[in-house]
Amino acid sequence: MMTVRRPAISDVKPEETLSYRDKLGAPHFTGKHLLEDNAFFVTGETDDHDVFAVSLTFNVDGEAWGGRPTTLRQTNFMALPKSLRYTGMNDNDYIGVRSDPVRPRQLEVTRDGDTVVWNEGGIVTTAEVPYWSVKGQHAGVDFDITMGGLCDASRFLGAFDDLQKNGMAGIEQPLWVEGTIAAGGRTYALQRGIGMHEKVIIGDQWVHGDTALRKTRHYWIWLLDEEFRVFSYIKEATGVTFGHTSIGNEHSHFAGDQIEVTELDYWTDPRTGQTIPSKVSLTMRSEESAVAVIIEAYGRWMYTYCQAQAAISYYGLACRANGVITTPQGIIPVRDIRTYVESGIYPIPLPVN
């Protein structure tokens, strides 16, 4: 019997789904810092819950990561009752795991024609562009999802063909998502699933240095809708800021001082004692277009990873967004849109190694 797939589009090439950890050398990687990620951020709903999850493979190398090439795994999950929307932050349960370089994972990347498979044993990620899938279990989260491109990718860090020239490459691919995610003895069949695939590699340019020893601003923001997406990235530790909108199959890009996140309210996590932003405004303005939204969080996960100088924690927030996107073609209202905000770098300094 032939399987009928939902239509999907993407201009990602099979070559862009391979691992490039061993392809980046001097002057961009000199043994200090290298990070490659193959990431899938997944959201969806059931009749009663909002579901957020991450399945992510990291390949790292260099002094910042302990001085040897290794593979890490990150898995996140939370399911929040829809009744919590717009009630302020809540002390919800969650799963947040990122393994560390001391206990590396085994990874095999293989290609058969146009199909590329990343096999970590418990998790198998398959790229058969314009489709992707994640199947398997890690940290108590069981993925059985299929994803398809909603539009062409944004190559926000440059093309993989230019990796050795630029020292970095990366794509963001908006996706529809179908399938199930199971955790805590419950299986969530995803409705209205939307996700993002991020594939990035970068060398010494993103060394944190002494900023790894203090709290710094960090924002990785996604507004997710099938008709449009908004992405914004601010990383004070490395001085990098950029963003884009995807409306249909058209991308508009923003950089530097065109992007601003203003913190409007805060919440103190009773489990950690850390105070985090719980309501923010995001503005992005270029000559062609603009974004102005208010983002309100109602749930969180957190995770921590180890570098040579510090153990670093991040918060991920389940949010809703309201506002407008202004384009040359007109105004797009942003009303009660599913949103994810990764907020803050919270370090605990450690002795080297």
N, C-alpha and C positions, 0 to 999 in steps of 0.2 A: 504494500500500500504506500502510495506516495504521500509524504508529509507536505502540507501546504503551509508555508510561512507567511507571516505578515510582511507586506512590502517594506523594504528598507533601502536607504541610499547612503553612500559614503564614498569619498575619494581617497580613503586610506589605502596605501599599497601594501601587499603582503610583506614586502621588505621592511616596512615601518613597524610591523608587529614583532619583529625579531628582537633579541637582546643585543645591545651595543656596548656592554660593559667593557669588553676587551678591545673595543675599537677606538677608544679615546686616549690619546697620549699627549706628550708635551707639545706645546707649552701650556695646554689647557688642563691637563692632569699631570702633576709632577710628584704624586705620592702623598698629597695632602688630603684631598677630599674628592670623592666621586660618588654620585648617587644616581641610580636608575630606578624608576618605578613603573610598574605595570598595574594600574589601579582602576577599580570599578567602584564608583559611588552609586548606590541603588536606593531609590525611594519608591513607595507605593502606598496603597490604602487597602484596608478590608472594610467591611461594613462598619466596624467599630473603632479601628485603630489606624494610626499613621505609622508607617514602617520606614526606618532608616537603617542602612547597612553599608559596610565597606568590605571589599575583598581586594587585598593589595599585596603585591610582591615587590620587595626592595632588593636590588643588587647594590652593594656598597663596597668601597675600597678606600684605602688611604689612612693616614695618621689619625684623622678625626674619628675613624671608626675602629681603631685598634690595630691598624697597620697591615691588614690582609683582606683579600677579597672574600666576601661572604654574602649569603642571602638571608634576608629577614622576611617575616610575614606579619601583616597587620590585619586584624579582623575586628569589626565593630558592629554592634547591633543595638537597637532600641525600638520598642513598639509602644506607642503612647496612645491612650484613649483620646478620641477626637474631642471629647468634652473638655479636655485641658487647653485647647486652643484659646488664646487671648485671656488666660487666667494668670499670667505671670509665670515665673519659673517654678518648676516642681522638682522634688527630690525623687526622681524616677530611678528604677533599676535599669541596668544596661550591661553590655559586655564591651570591654575595651582592651585589646591585647595587641602589643607590638613586641615581637621577640627581639633579642639583643644579639650583638655580634659574637658574644662568648659561646653561644649555642647555635651555630649556623644551621640552616635548613638545606636539604638537598634539592637541587633544581635541575631539570633537564628541559631544554628548549629544542624542539624538533620541527622540521618543515617537510611537508609532503605536498608538492605542488603549491597551491595557493593557501593551504591550511597550515597554520602555525599553532603548536601546542606548548604551553608552559605547564609542566607537570611537577608538582611539589609533593607527590605522594597522596596526601589527604585531599588536596585541591587540584583540580585540572581546569585550566583556563584555555579555551580554544578560540582562535581568531580565524574566521572564514568570511572575510569582509564581503558584504556589508553586515555580517552577523558575528556576534560573539556569544560565548556561553561560559558560565562558571558552575562547576559541579563538584561537590565534595564537602567535607566537614573539617572545621578547625575551631578550637576554643569554644565548643558547644554550639556553634552556628553551622547549620547545614544548608548549603546553597544548591538550588536546582533551577537556574534561571537562564533564559535566552534573551538576547538583546539585539536590537537592530538600529542602524543609523537613522536619525531623524533629518539629517542634513549633512553636508560636507563638513570636514573637520576644520578647526581653527589651528593653524601652526604657529602658536603664539610664542614659541621659543625658537622658531626656525625649522627648516627641513632637515631630516636625517641625512640626506645627501650632502649637506653642508656642515655636518657635525664637526669634522676635524678643522674646518676653517673657522667656525664660530665658537667652538668649545661647548656648545649646548644645542639641544634640539627638543621639540616637544609638541604634542598635539592634544587638543581637547575635542572629544567626539561626543555630541549629544546622542542619547539613545532612548528608544522605548524599551520597556522591560516587561517580560512575562515570566511566570513560573512561581515557585514557592521558596520561602525561606523559613526554616524551622529553628526554634530556640526555646529553651525552658519548657520542653514538653508540649509545645504548641506549634502548629504549622500555619503559616500565613500565606494564603493564596493572593498574590498581588493584583490589585485592580489599579487602573490608571498609572501604571508604573512608568517612571521616567528616571534615567540615570545619566551618568557621565563617565566616559572612559578617558583617563589621563595616561599618556605614555611620555615619559620625560627622561632625559639624561643630561647631567650637568657636572662640570668638574670643579676646579679650585675656585671659580668665581664666587661660589656660595659658601665659602668657609665662614663660619660664625665668628671665630676668634674669641676675643674677650666678651663679645655680646652674649655668648653662650652662658656666661656666668651671672647674668642679670635678666630680670623680666623685661621683655620688649613687645612692642605691638606686632601682631601677626593677624592677618585676616585672609581667609580663603572662603569666598562667598559665592553661592550659587542660587539664583532664582530659577525654578524649573517649571516649564510649561511646554506642552507640545507645540504651541505656536511660536513661542519665543523663549530664549534663555538669556540670563545676565550673569556674567562672571567678573569677579573682582579679586585681585590678589595684592596684598600689602605685606611686605616682610622687612620690617625695620632693621633686623639683624644683618641683612645683606644689602639693604638699600635698593631693593627691587620692588617696583609697583607697576602693574599693568592690568588691563581688563578688556572685555569685549561684550558686545551683544550679538546674539544670533537670532535673526528674525526671518523665518522661513529658511532659505538657503543663503542669506546674505549676512556677512559679519561686519561689524563696525568696531574699531579698536581704539583703546584709550591708554594713556601712559602717564606716569609721573604725577605732576600737580593737577592733572585733569581728574583725579580720583581722590575722594575724601570720605573717610568714615568718621562720624561723630558719635561718641558714646553718650547716650541719653539716660540710662538707668543701669543699676548694678544689682547683683545677687551674690550672697555669700553661701558657698556650698557647705552644707553642714557636715559632709563626709570628709572634706579636706581643709576647711577653713579658708580656702582661697576665694577672693572676691573677683567676679568676672562680669563683663558687660552683658546685660540681658535685653537691652533695647538700643538699637543704633539707627542712625540715618546713613544712607549711602547715596552719594552724588557722583556722577561721572558726566563730564561735559567736554565735547569736542566741537569743532566748527560745524559738523554735520548733524550731530545727534546728542541726546542727553538722557540721563537716568536720574530720577529723584524718588527714593522710596524710604519708608520707615519699616524696620524689621523688628519683630517682637518674638522673643524666644519663650518656649514653654517646656523644654526638656533638654537633657544633656547626656553626653557620654564623655569620658576622658580616656586618654592613653598616655603611656610614657615610654620613651626609648633612651638608650644609653649611648653617649658618645664618650670620647676619651676624657673630656674636661667636665662633663656634667650629665646628669639624668634630666631629661627635658620632658615636661608634660604639656599636652595640648588639650583644649576643650573643644568638643563639637556640639553645636546647638541646633535642635529642631526648632524651626521658626516659621512664621507667616509674614508675608510682605504686602504692602499696599503703597501705591503711588502712581507714577506715570513714566513712560518712555516716549521721548519726543524724537521723531525722525523727519526727514524731508517729505515723507509721504503723509505725515499726520501724527496724531497722538494715540498711543496705545495705553489703555488703562491697565494698571496692575492691581488686581483685586483679589485679596486672600490667596496669594500664590505660595505654594510649597517652597520653602527656602532652607538652606543649610549654611550655617556660619561656623567656621573653625576660627577660634579666638584665642590669641595670646600664646606666648612662649613663657613657660613657668619653670625655670631651671633650679636644680639643686647641684651646686658645684661639687666636683669630685676630684681627688688626686688623679694625676695622669695615669691611665691604665690601671 
